[in-house]
Amino acid sequence: MDETREYERRARLMKKMFTDNGFHIVYDRDVDREIGDGFFFSTGYHGIKSGELMRELMAYGISSISLATTGSLQQGIRACSSRMSEGKFALMKERLELFKKEH
């Protein structure tokens, strides 16, 4: 379990950045239990469909995959915490703040 703690920490920080900027967590529960933070998470933005959101975020230098490509019927994207490093958090925060301002 210790090896996965870093992914948990990164995902928690990333989720906060997204939700602070108007996003919502798409899959936050598994039946009646809260889903833990880990390798990836799903998030959406009100009124923007999966593919469009993925393209919009790319314009801000944020890569993701559309939930539609995973077979999901929910609108949003899958964000992965594995490639995040300490130096990237401030840049992601700045880009998400700009996204919010422009949307």
Biopython code that builds the backbone (N, CA, C, O; Angstrom):
import numpy as np
from Bio.PDB.StructureBuilder import StructureBuilder

atoms = [
    (1, "MET", "N", (0.808, -1.205, 0.000)),
    (1, "MET", "CA", (0.000, 0.000, 0.000)),
    (1, "MET", "C", (0.850, 1.268, 0.000)),
    (1, "MET", "O", (0.438, 2.286, -0.557)),
    (2, "ASP", "N", (2.021, 1.221, 0.613)),
    (2, "ASP", "CA", (2.856, 2.418, 0.687)),
    (2, "ASP", "C", (3.203, 2.954, -0.696)),
    (2, "ASP", "O", (3.326, 4.165, -0.877)),
    (3, "GLU", "N", (3.363, 2.061, -1.679)),
    (3, "GLU", "CA", (3.734, 2.499, -3.029)),
    (3, "GLU", "C", (2.636, 3.321, -3.690)),
    (3, "GLU", "O", (2.917, 4.141, -4.564)),
    (4, "THR", "N", (1.391, 3.109, -3.282)),
    (4, "THR", "CA", (0.283, 3.833, -3.903)),
    (4, "THR", "C", (-0.034, 5.156, -3.209)),
    (4, "THR", "O", (-0.825, 5.944, -3.727)),
    (5, "ARG", "N", (0.553, 5.408, -2.074)),
    (5, "ARG", "CA", (0.265, 6.647, -1.319)),
    (5, "ARG", "C", (0.598, 7.907, -2.108)),
    (5, "ARG", "O", (-0.091, 8.919, -1.977)),
    (6, "GLU", "N", (1.641, 7.856, -2.922)),
    (6, "GLU", "CA", (2.004, 9.034, -3.705)),
    (6, "GLU", "C", (0.920, 9.351, -4.731)),
    (6, "GLU", "O", (0.600, 10.521, -4.945)),
    (7, "TYR", "N", (0.350, 8.328, -5.369)),
    (7, "TYR", "CA", (-0.751, 8.553, -6.309)),
    (7, "TYR", "C", (-1.959, 9.137, -5.583)),
    (7, "TYR", "O", (-2.637, 10.023, -6.104)),
    (8, "GLU", "N", (-2.218, 8.642, -4.399)),
    (8, "GLU", "CA", (-3.326, 9.149, -3.590)),
    (8, "GLU", "C", (-3.124, 10.638, -3.297)),
    (8, "GLU", "O", (-4.057, 11.431, -3.431)),
    (9, "ARG", "N", (-1.926, 11.010, -2.904)),
    (9, "ARG", "CA", (-1.614, 12.410, -2.585)),
    (9, "ARG", "C", (-1.787, 13.299, -3.817)),
    (9, "ARG", "O", (-2.409, 14.359, -3.745)),
    (10, "ARG", "N", (-1.231, 12.858, -4.946)),
    (10, "ARG", "CA", (-1.334, 13.641, -6.177)),
    (10, "ARG", "C", (-2.788, 13.796, -6.610)),
    (10, "ARG", "O", (-3.219, 14.895, -6.958)),
    (11, "ALA", "N", (-3.543, 12.701, -6.590)),
    (11, "ALA", "CA", (-4.948, 12.758, -7.011)),
    (11, "ALA", "C", (-5.740, 13.696, -6.112)),
    (11, "ALA", "O", (-6.574, 14.459, -6.598)),
    (12, "ARG", "N", (-5.492, 13.650, -4.817)),
    (12, "ARG", "CA", (-6.197, 14.526, -3.881)),
    (12, "ARG", "C", (-5.921, 15.992, -4.220)),
    (12, "ARG", "O", (-6.843, 16.806, -4.235)),
    (13, "LEU", "N", (-4.661, 16.333, -4.492)),
    (13, "LEU", "CA", (-4.300, 17.712, -4.851)),
    (13, "LEU", "C", (-4.930, 18.120, -6.182)),
    (13, "LEU", "O", (-5.450, 19.227, -6.323)),
    (14, "MET", "N", (-4.874, 17.216, -7.144)),
    (14, "MET", "CA", (-5.442, 17.514, -8.463)),
    (14, "MET", "C", (-6.959, 17.696, -8.384)),
    (14, "MET", "O", (-7.504, 18.627, -8.978)),
    (15, "LYS", "N", (-7.638, 16.814, -7.655)),
    (15, "LYS", "CA", (-9.088, 16.929, -7.520)),
    (15, "LYS", "C", (-9.476, 18.263, -6.903)),
    (15, "LYS", "O", (-10.455, 18.880, -7.324)),
    (16, "LYS", "N", (-8.730, 18.708, -5.923)),
    (16, "LYS", "CA", (-9.010, 19.999, -5.294)),
    (16, "LYS", "C", (-8.845, 21.130, -6.304)),
    (16, "LYS", "O", (-9.662, 22.050, -6.339)),
    (17, "MET", "N", (-7.805, 21.070, -7.118)),
    (17, "MET", "CA", (-7.601, 22.106, -8.127)),
    (17, "MET", "C", (-8.766, 22.142, -9.117)),
    (17, "MET", "O", (-9.252, 23.212, -9.480)),
    (18, "PHE", "N", (-9.201, 20.969, -9.542)),
    (18, "PHE", "CA", (-10.334, 20.916, -10.470)),
    (18, "PHE", "C", (-11.607, 21.440, -9.812)),
    (18, "PHE", "O", (-12.281, 22.299, -10.381)),
    (19, "THR", "N", (-11.944, 20.947, -8.643)),
    (19, "THR", "CA", (-13.198, 21.368, -7.997)),
    (19, "THR", "C", (-13.165, 22.840, -7.577)),
    (19, "THR", "O", (-14.201, 23.503, -7.587)),
    (20, "ASP", "N", (-12.008, 23.349, -7.215)),
    (20, "ASP", "CA", (-11.885, 24.781, -6.890)),
    (20, "ASP", "C", (-12.169, 25.657, -8.105)),
    (20, "ASP", "O", (-12.455, 26.847, -7.969)),
    (21, "ASN", "N", (-12.089, 25.064, -9.289)),
    (21, "ASN", "CA", (-12.266, 25.825, -10.523)),
    (21, "ASN", "C", (-13.516, 25.418, -11.295)),
    (21, "ASN", "O", (-13.545, 25.502, -12.523)),
    (22, "GLY", "N", (-14.543, 24.980, -10.582)),
    (22, "GLY", "CA", (-15.848, 24.760, -11.185)),
    (22, "GLY", "C", (-16.139, 23.360, -11.702)),
    (22, "GLY", "O", (-17.233, 23.110, -12.207)),
    (23, "PHE", "N", (-15.198, 22.455, -11.587)),
    (23, "PHE", "CA", (-15.411, 21.075, -12.019)),
    (23, "PHE", "C", (-16.102, 20.295, -10.904)),
    (23, "PHE", "O", (-16.096, 20.713, -9.746)),
    (24, "HIS", "N", (-16.687, 19.180, -11.257)),
    (24, "HIS", "CA", (-17.258, 18.266, -10.274)),
    (24, "HIS", "C", (-16.673, 16.873, -10.509)),
    (24, "HIS", "O", (-16.252, 16.546, -11.619)),
    (25, "ILE", "N", (-16.651, 16.067, -9.464)),
    (25, "ILE", "CA", (-16.154, 14.700, -9.582)),
    (25, "ILE", "C", (-17.302, 13.849, -10.119)),
    (25, "ILE", "O", (-18.397, 13.851, -9.557)),
    (26, "VAL", "N", (-17.051, 13.125, -11.203)),
    (26, "VAL", "CA", (-18.096, 12.343, -11.858)),
    (26, "VAL", "C", (-18.373, 11.051, -11.100)),
    (26, "VAL", "O", (-19.520, 10.776, -10.745)),
    (27, "TYR", "N", (-17.358, 10.273, -10.852)),
    (27, "TYR", "CA", (-17.526, 9.020, -10.119)),
    (27, "TYR", "C", (-16.875, 9.173, -8.750)),
    (27, "TYR", "O", (-15.662, 9.020, -8.604)),
    (28, "ASP", "N", (-17.693, 9.475, -7.756)),
    (28, "ASP", "CA", (-17.162, 9.667, -6.407)),
    (28, "ASP", "C", (-17.585, 8.553, -5.459)),
    (28, "ASP", "O", (-17.123, 8.489, -4.320)),
    (29, "ARG", "N", (-18.483, 7.657, -5.941)),
    (29, "ARG", "CA", (-18.968, 6.571, -5.089)),
    (29, "ARG", "C", (-19.011, 5.266, -5.871)),
    (29, "ARG", "O", (-19.232, 5.263, -7.082)),
    (30, "ASP", "N", (-18.803, 4.181, -5.183)),
    (30, "ASP", "CA", (-18.991, 2.838, -5.718)),
    (30, "ASP", "C", (-20.112, 2.226, -4.896)),
    (30, "ASP", "O", (-19.896, 1.754, -3.780)),
    (31, "VAL", "N", (-21.303, 2.240, -5.456)),
    (31, "VAL", "CA", (-22.552, 1.864, -4.793)),
    (31, "VAL", "C", (-22.743, 2.785, -3.584)),
    (31, "VAL", "O", (-23.192, 3.918, -3.753)),
    (32, "ASP", "N", (-22.416, 2.333, -2.376)),
    (32, "ASP", "CA", (-22.635, 3.158, -1.188)),
    (32, "ASP", "C", (-21.337, 3.568, -0.498)),
    (32, "ASP", "O", (-21.365, 4.104, 0.610)),
    (33, "ARG", "N", (-20.204, 3.319, -1.148)),
    (33, "ARG", "CA", (-18.907, 3.646, -0.542)),
    (33, "ARG", "C", (-18.182, 4.709, -1.359)),
    (33, "ARG", "O", (-18.215, 4.702, -2.590)),
    (34, "GLU", "N", (-17.536, 5.611, -0.652)),
    (34, "GLU", "CA", (-16.737, 6.644, -1.305)),
    (34, "GLU", "C", (-15.534, 6.001, -1.990)),
    (34, "GLU", "O", (-14.900, 5.102, -1.439)),
    (35, "ILE", "N", (-15.229, 6.473, -3.197)),
    (35, "ILE", "CA", (-14.071, 5.962, -3.929)),
    (35, "ILE", "C", (-12.826, 6.665, -3.419)),
    (35, "ILE", "O", (-12.819, 7.887, -3.273)),
    (36, "GLY", "N", (-11.788, 5.917, -3.150)),
    (36, "GLY", "CA", (-10.528, 6.479, -2.672)),
    (36, "GLY", "C", (-9.746, 7.134, -3.793)),
    (36, "GLY", "O", (-10.005, 6.883, -4.970)),
    (37, "ASP", "N", (-8.807, 7.959, -3.436)),
    (37, "ASP", "CA", (-7.949, 8.612, -4.421)),
    (37, "ASP", "C", (-6.838, 7.656, -4.838)),
    (37, "ASP", "O", (-6.325, 6.880, -4.032)),
    (38, "GLY", "N", (-6.480, 7.733, -6.118)),
    (38, "GLY", "CA", (-5.451, 6.832, -6.613)),
    (38, "GLY", "C", (-4.890, 7.261, -7.947)),
    (38, "GLY", "O", (-4.644, 8.444, -8.182)),
    (39, "PHE", "N", (-4.690, 6.297, -8.811)),
    (39, "PHE", "CA", (-4.001, 6.491, -10.083)),
    (39, "PHE", "C", (-4.737, 7.455, -11.009)),
    (39, "PHE", "O", (-4.094, 8.223, -11.725)),
    (40, "PHE", "N", (-6.054, 7.434, -11.011)),
    (40, "PHE", "CA", (-6.832, 8.345, -11.839)),
    (40, "PHE", "C", (-8.153, 8.666, -11.155)),
    (40, "PHE", "O", (-8.550, 8.014, -10.189)),
    (41, "PHE", "N", (-8.826, 9.691, -11.684)),
    (41, "PHE", "CA", (-10.151, 10.064, -11.214)),
    (41, "PHE", "C", (-10.906, 10.664, -12.391)),
    (41, "PHE", "O", (-10.310, 10.986, -13.418)),
    (42, "SER", "N", (-12.203, 10.811, -12.243)),
    (42, "SER", "CA", (-13.027, 11.364, -13.311)),
    (42, "SER", "C", (-13.631, 12.689, -12.844)),
    (42, "SER", "O", (-14.026, 12.847, -11.689)),
    (43, "THR", "N", (-13.687, 13.627, -13.778)),
    (43, "THR", "CA", (-14.215, 14.944, -13.463)),
    (43, "THR", "C", (-14.953, 15.498, -14.673)),
    (43, "THR", "O", (-14.674, 15.119, -15.810)),
    (44, "GLY", "N", (-15.882, 16.384, -14.422)),
    (44, "GLY", "CA", (-16.636, 16.996, -15.502)),
    (44, "GLY", "C", (-16.849, 18.472, -15.238)),
    (44, "GLY", "O", (-16.562, 18.975, -14.151)),
    (45, "TYR", "N", (-17.352, 19.154, -16.244)),
    (45, "TYR", "CA", (-17.621, 20.584, -16.153)),
    (45, "TYR", "C", (-19.025, 20.811, -16.695)),
    (45, "TYR", "O", (-19.323, 20.437, -17.829)),
    (46, "HIS", "N", (-19.871, 21.413, -15.904)),
    (46, "HIS", "CA", (-21.285, 21.592, -16.245)),
    (46, "HIS", "C", (-21.466, 22.128, -17.663)),
    (46, "HIS", "O", (-20.896, 23.153, -18.037)),
    (47, "GLY", "N", (-22.274, 21.408, -18.441)),
    (47, "GLY", "CA", (-22.640, 21.877, -19.768)),
    (47, "GLY", "C", (-21.654, 21.555, -20.874)),
    (47, "GLY", "O", (-21.892, 21.909, -22.028)),
    (48, "ILE", "N", (-20.547, 20.888, -20.549)),
    (48, "ILE", "CA", (-19.566, 20.551, -21.580)),
    (48, "ILE", "C", (-19.469, 19.019, -21.676)),
    (48, "ILE", "O", (-19.176, 18.343, -20.690)),
    (49, "LYS", "N", (-19.717, 18.494, -22.869)),
    (49, "LYS", "CA", (-19.675, 17.044, -23.089)),
    (49, "LYS", "C", (-18.243, 16.526, -23.078)),
    (49, "LYS", "O", (-17.288, 17.286, -23.242)),
    (50, "SER", "N", (-18.115, 15.238, -22.886)),
    (50, "SER", "CA", (-16.816, 14.576, -22.699)),
    (50, "SER", "C", (-15.758, 14.964, -23.732)),
    (50, "SER", "O", (-14.700, 15.482, -23.375)),
    (51, "GLY", "N", (-16.043, 14.716, -25.004)),
    (51, "GLY", "CA", (-15.053, 14.995, -26.050)),
    (51, "GLY", "C", (-14.706, 16.466, -26.153)),
    (51, "GLY", "O", (-13.547, 16.831, -26.353)),
    (52, "GLU", "N", (-15.713, 17.302, -26.015)),
    (52, "GLU", "CA", (-15.492, 18.744, -26.064)),
    (52, "GLU", "C", (-14.624, 19.195, -24.886)),
    (52, "GLU", "O", (-13.727, 20.021, -25.054)),
    (53, "LEU", "N", (-14.890, 18.659, -23.708)),
    (53, "LEU", "CA", (-14.100, 19.015, -22.533)),
    (53, "LEU", "C", (-12.646, 18.592, -22.704)),
    (53, "LEU", "O", (-11.730, 19.338, -22.358)),
    (54, "MET", "N", (-12.440, 17.396, -23.238)),
    (54, "MET", "CA", (-11.078, 16.927, -23.478)),
    (54, "MET", "C", (-10.349, 17.878, -24.436)),
    (54, "MET", "O", (-9.202, 18.249, -24.189)),
    (55, "ARG", "N", (-11.013, 18.270, -25.524)),
    (55, "ARG", "CA", (-10.404, 19.194, -26.488)),
    (55, "ARG", "C", (-10.148, 20.570, -25.867)),
    (55, "ARG", "O", (-9.096, 21.171, -26.082)),
    (56, "GLU", "N", (-11.118, 21.059, -25.097)),
    (56, "GLU", "CA", (-10.957, 22.361, -24.443)),
    (56, "GLU", "C", (-9.752, 22.358, -23.508)),
    (56, "GLU", "O", (-8.948, 23.290, -23.520)),
    (57, "LEU", "N", (-9.630, 21.311, -22.700)),
    (57, "LEU", "CA", (-8.505, 21.233, -21.761)),
    (57, "LEU", "C", (-7.171, 21.140, -22.495)),
    (57, "LEU", "O", (-6.163, 21.668, -22.023)),
    (58, "MET", "N", (-7.162, 20.476, -23.638)),
    (58, "MET", "CA", (-5.923, 20.390, -24.440)),
    (58, "MET", "C", (-5.446, 21.774, -24.841)),
    (58, "MET", "O", (-4.244, 22.037, -24.889)),
    (59, "ALA", "N", (-6.403, 22.666, -25.132)),
    (59, "ALA", "CA", (-6.047, 24.040, -25.504)),
    (59, "ALA", "C", (-5.355, 24.768, -24.359)),
    (59, "ALA", "O", (-4.648, 25.750, -24.582)),
    (60, "TYR", "N", (-5.555, 24.291, -23.141)),
    (60, "TYR", "CA", (-4.915, 24.865, -21.952)),
    (60, "TYR", "C", (-3.707, 24.042, -21.515)),
    (60, "TYR", "O", (-3.137, 24.289, -20.452)),
    (61, "GLY", "N", (-3.319, 23.066, -22.329)),
    (61, "GLY", "CA", (-2.147, 22.253, -22.029)),
    (61, "GLY", "C", (-2.391, 21.172, -20.993)),
    (61, "GLY", "O", (-1.454, 20.715, -20.338)),
    (62, "ILE", "N", (-3.657, 20.755, -20.837)),
    (62, "ILE", "CA", (-4.002, 19.708, -19.877)),
    (62, "ILE", "C", (-4.504, 18.502, -20.654)),
    (62, "ILE", "O", (-5.523, 18.584, -21.339)),
    (63, "SER", "N", (-3.799, 17.389, -20.552)),
    (63, "SER", "CA", (-4.208, 16.196, -21.284)),
    (63, "SER", "C", (-5.094, 15.311, -20.415)),
    (63, "SER", "O", (-4.971, 15.289, -19.190)),
    (64, "SER", "N", (-5.984, 14.588, -21.075)),
    (64, "SER", "CA", (-6.924, 13.706, -20.398)),
    (64, "SER", "C", (-7.484, 12.742, -21.436)),
    (64, "SER", "O", (-7.112, 12.798, -22.608)),
    (65, "ILE", "N", (-8.373, 11.862, -21.005)),
    (65, "ILE", "CA", (-9.117, 11.053, -21.964)),
    (65, "ILE", "C", (-10.605, 11.249, -21.702)),
    (65, "ILE", "O", (-11.031, 11.450, -20.564)),
    (66, "SER", "N", (-11.365, 11.188, -22.749)),
    (66, "SER", "CA", (-12.807, 11.365, -22.663)),
    (66, "SER", "C", (-13.434, 10.149, -21.999)),
    (66, "SER", "O", (-13.064, 9.015, -22.304)),
    (67, "LEU", "N", (-14.383, 10.377, -21.092)),
    (67, "LEU", "CA", (-15.081, 9.246, -20.481)),
    (67, "LEU", "C", (-15.868, 8.449, -21.517)),
    (67, "LEU", "O", (-16.128, 7.263, -21.314)),
    (68, "ALA", "N", (-16.248, 9.083, -22.619)),
    (68, "ALA", "CA", (-16.977, 8.373, -23.670)),
    (68, "ALA", "C", (-16.135, 7.225, -24.230)),
    (68, "ALA", "O", (-16.682, 6.189, -24.609)),
    (69, "THR", "N", (-14.818, 7.395, -24.287)),
    (69, "THR", "CA", (-13.955, 6.337, -24.828)),
    (69, "THR", "C", (-13.806, 5.167, -23.867)),
    (69, "THR", "O", (-13.297, 4.114, -24.251)),
    (70, "THR", "N", (-14.240, 5.335, -22.623)),
    (70, "THR", "CA", (-14.155, 4.253, -21.639)),
    (70, "THR", "C", (-15.471, 3.477, -21.545)),
    (70, "THR", "O", (-15.588, 2.528, -20.770)),
    (71, "GLY", "N", (-16.454, 3.890, -22.341)),
    (71, "GLY", "CA", (-17.759, 3.243, -22.299)),
    (71, "GLY", "C", (-18.719, 3.879, -21.310)),
    (71, "GLY", "O", (-19.826, 3.380, -21.111)),
    (72, "SER", "N", (-18.313, 4.960, -20.697)),
    (72, "SER", "CA", (-19.153, 5.637, -19.713)),
    (72, "SER", "C", (-20.288, 6.392, -20.390)),
    (72, "SER", "O", (-20.126, 6.920, -21.490)),
    (73, "LEU", "N", (-21.417, 6.437, -19.739)),
    (73, "LEU", "CA", (-22.540, 7.244, -20.202)),
    (73, "LEU", "C", (-22.542, 8.618, -19.544)),
    (73, "LEU", "O", (-23.346, 9.479, -19.900)),
    (74, "GLN", "N", (-21.639, 8.822, -18.583)),
    (74, "GLN", "CA", (-21.503, 10.106, -17.897)),
    (74, "GLN", "C", (-20.618, 11.039, -18.733)),
    (74, "GLN", "O", (-19.757, 10.584, -19.486)),
    (75, "GLN", "N", (-20.840, 12.334, -18.591)),
    (75, "GLN", "CA", (-20.034, 13.324, -19.300)),
    (75, "GLN", "C", (-18.847, 13.732, -18.439)),
    (75, "GLN", "O", (-19.008, 14.026, -17.255)),
    (76, "GLY", "N", (-17.659, 13.751, -19.028)),
    (76, "GLY", "CA", (-16.475, 14.180, -18.300)),
    (76, "GLY", "C", (-15.221, 13.581, -18.882)),
    (76, "GLY", "O", (-15.215, 13.028, -19.982)),
    (77, "ILE", "N", (-14.158, 13.707, -18.113)),
    (77, "ILE", "CA", (-12.845, 13.212, -18.540)),
    (77, "ILE", "C", (-12.221, 12.387, -17.425)),
    (77, "ILE", "O", (-12.624, 12.474, -16.265)),
    (78, "ARG", "N", (-11.248, 11.600, -17.793)),
    (78, "ARG", "CA", (-10.448, 10.855, -16.813)),
    (78, "ARG", "C", (-9.095, 11.546, -16.737)),
    (78, "ARG", "O", (-8.420, 11.730, -17.750)),
    (79, "ALA", "N", (-8.713, 11.920, -15.538)),
    (79, "ALA", "CA", (-7.420, 12.558, -15.289)),
    (79, "ALA", "C", (-6.529, 11.565, -14.555)),
    (79, "ALA", "O", (-6.987, 10.857, -13.659)),
    (80, "CYS", "N", (-5.272, 11.515, -14.932)),
    (80, "CYS", "CA", (-4.338, 10.551, -14.351)),
    (80, "CYS", "C", (-3.289, 11.280, -13.517)),
    (80, "CYS", "O", (-2.712, 12.277, -13.950)),
    (81, "SER", "N", (-3.057, 10.766, -12.320)),
    (81, "SER", "CA", (-2.106, 11.406, -11.414)),
    (81, "SER", "C", (-0.680, 10.889, -11.568)),
    (81, "SER", "O", (0.239, 11.434, -10.956)),
    (82, "SER", "N", (-0.483, 9.862, -12.362)),
    (82, "SER", "CA", (0.837, 9.212, -12.410)),
    (82, "SER", "C", (1.933, 10.086, -13.003)),
    (82, "SER", "O", (3.092, 9.954, -12.610)),
    (83, "ARG", "N", (1.610, 10.962, -13.924)),
    (83, "ARG", "CA", (2.634, 11.774, -14.585)),
    (83, "ARG", "C", (2.830, 13.147, -13.939)),
    (83, "ARG", "O", (3.631, 13.951, -14.417)),
    (84, "MET", "N", (2.112, 13.409, -12.871)),
    (84, "MET", "CA", (2.260, 14.693, -12.195)),
    (84, "MET", "C", (3.494, 14.667, -11.294)),
    (84, "MET", "O", (3.775, 13.680, -10.614)),
    (85, "SER", "N", (4.205, 15.768, -11.314)),
    (85, "SER", "CA", (5.348, 15.927, -10.419)),
    (85, "SER", "C", (5.184, 17.265, -9.701)),
    (85, "SER", "O", (4.355, 18.089, -10.086)),
    (86, "GLU", "N", (5.963, 17.465, -8.680)),
    (86, "GLU", "CA", (5.824, 18.683, -7.865)),
    (86, "GLU", "C", (5.847, 19.952, -8.703)),
    (86, "GLU", "O", (5.078, 20.877, -8.445)),
    (87, "GLY", "N", (6.706, 20.005, -9.689)),
    (87, "GLY", "CA", (6.834, 21.206, -10.499)),
    (87, "GLY", "C", (5.643, 21.497, -11.390)),
    (87, "GLY", "O", (5.522, 22.603, -11.916)),
    (88, "LYS", "N", (4.760, 20.523, -11.569)),
    (88, "LYS", "CA", (3.621, 20.696, -12.474)),
    (88, "LYS", "C", (2.348, 21.178, -11.776)),
    (88, "LYS", "O", (1.427, 21.644, -12.446)),
    (89, "PHE", "N", (2.278, 21.078, -10.476)),
    (89, "PHE", "CA", (1.049, 21.450, -9.770)),
    (89, "PHE", "C", (0.731, 22.934, -9.905)),
    (89, "PHE", "O", (-0.423, 23.286, -10.146)),
    (90, "ALA", "N", (1.699, 23.796, -9.760)),
    (90, "ALA", "CA", (1.452, 25.242, -9.869)),
    (90, "ALA", "C", (0.997, 25.603, -11.281)),
    (90, "ALA", "O", (0.115, 26.443, -11.459)),
    (91, "LEU", "N", (1.594, 24.975, -12.270)),
    (91, "LEU", "CA", (1.215, 25.233, -13.661)),
    (91, "LEU", "C", (-0.210, 24.744, -13.931)),
    (91, "LEU", "O", (-0.982, 25.431, -14.600)),
    (92, "MET", "N", (-0.560, 23.570, -13.419)),
    (92, "MET", "CA", (-1.917, 23.068, -13.606)),
    (92, "MET", "C", (-2.929, 23.991, -12.931)),
    (92, "MET", "O", (-3.978, 24.289, -13.502)),
    (93, "LYS", "N", (-2.623, 24.433, -11.744)),
    (93, "LYS", "CA", (-3.515, 25.350, -11.023)),
    (93, "LYS", "C", (-3.745, 26.622, -11.841)),
    (93, "LYS", "O", (-4.878, 27.081, -11.983)),
    (94, "GLU", "N", (-2.668, 27.179, -12.372)),
    (94, "GLU", "CA", (-2.752, 28.392, -13.189)),
    (94, "GLU", "C", (-3.627, 28.150, -14.426)),
    (94, "GLU", "O", (-4.458, 28.989, -14.772)),
    (95, "ARG", "N", (-3.442, 27.014, -15.083)),
    (95, "ARG", "CA", (-4.204, 26.710, -16.296)),
    (95, "ARG", "C", (-5.682, 26.473, -15.989)),
    (95, "ARG", "O", (-6.545, 26.899, -16.755)),
    (96, "LEU", "N", (-5.979, 25.806, -14.888)),
    (96, "LEU", "CA", (-7.376, 25.578, -14.512)),
    (96, "LEU", "C", (-8.062, 26.878, -14.107)),
    (96, "LEU", "O", (-9.245, 27.061, -14.391)),
    (97, "GLU", "N", (-7.352, 27.767, -13.461)),
    (97, "GLU", "CA", (-7.907, 29.075, -13.114)),
    (97, "GLU", "C", (-8.240, 29.867, -14.375)),
    (97, "GLU", "O", (-9.271, 30.536, -14.437)),
    (98, "LEU", "N", (-7.374, 29.792, -15.371)),
    (98, "LEU", "CA", (-7.630, 30.463, -16.653)),
    (98, "LEU", "C", (-8.836, 29.832, -17.348)),
    (98, "LEU", "O", (-9.679, 30.542, -17.897)),
    (99, "PHE", "N", (-8.920, 28.499, -17.323)),
    (99, "PHE", "CA", (-10.063, 27.800, -17.907)),
    (99, "PHE", "C", (-11.362, 28.303, -17.267)),
    (99, "PHE", "O", (-12.320, 28.630, -17.967)),
    (100, "LYS", "N", (-11.383, 28.361, -15.963)),
    (100, "LYS", "CA", (-12.583, 28.821, -15.245)),
    (100, "LYS", "C", (-12.937, 30.251, -15.640)),
    (100, "LYS", "O", (-14.100, 30.560, -15.899)),
    (101, "LYS", "N", (-11.940, 31.110, -15.684)),
    (101, "LYS", "CA", (-12.161, 32.511, -16.025)),
    (101, "LYS", "C", (-12.765, 32.647, -17.428)),
    (101, "LYS", "O", (-13.611, 33.510, -17.665)),
    (102, "GLU", "N", (-12.330, 31.800, -18.341)),
    (102, "GLU", "CA", (-12.777, 31.909, -19.729)),
    (102, "GLU", "C", (-14.032, 31.097, -20.015)),
    (102, "GLU", "O", (-14.556, 31.136, -21.128)),
    (103, "HIS", "N", (-14.516, 30.363, -19.021)),
    (103, "HIS", "CA", (-15.739, 29.581, -19.227)),
    (103, "HIS", "C", (-16.782, 29.987, -18.225)),
    (103, "HIS", "O", (-17.888, 29.445, -18.230)),
]
sb = StructureBuilder()
sb.init_structure("model")
sb.init_model(0)
sb.init_chain("A")
sb.init_seg("    ")
for serial, (resi, resn, name, xyz) in enumerate(atoms, 1):
    if name == "N":
        sb.init_residue(resn, " ", resi, " ")
    sb.init_atom(name, np.array(xyz, "f"), 0.0, 1.0, " ", f" {name:<3s}", serial, name[0])
structure = sb.get_structure()
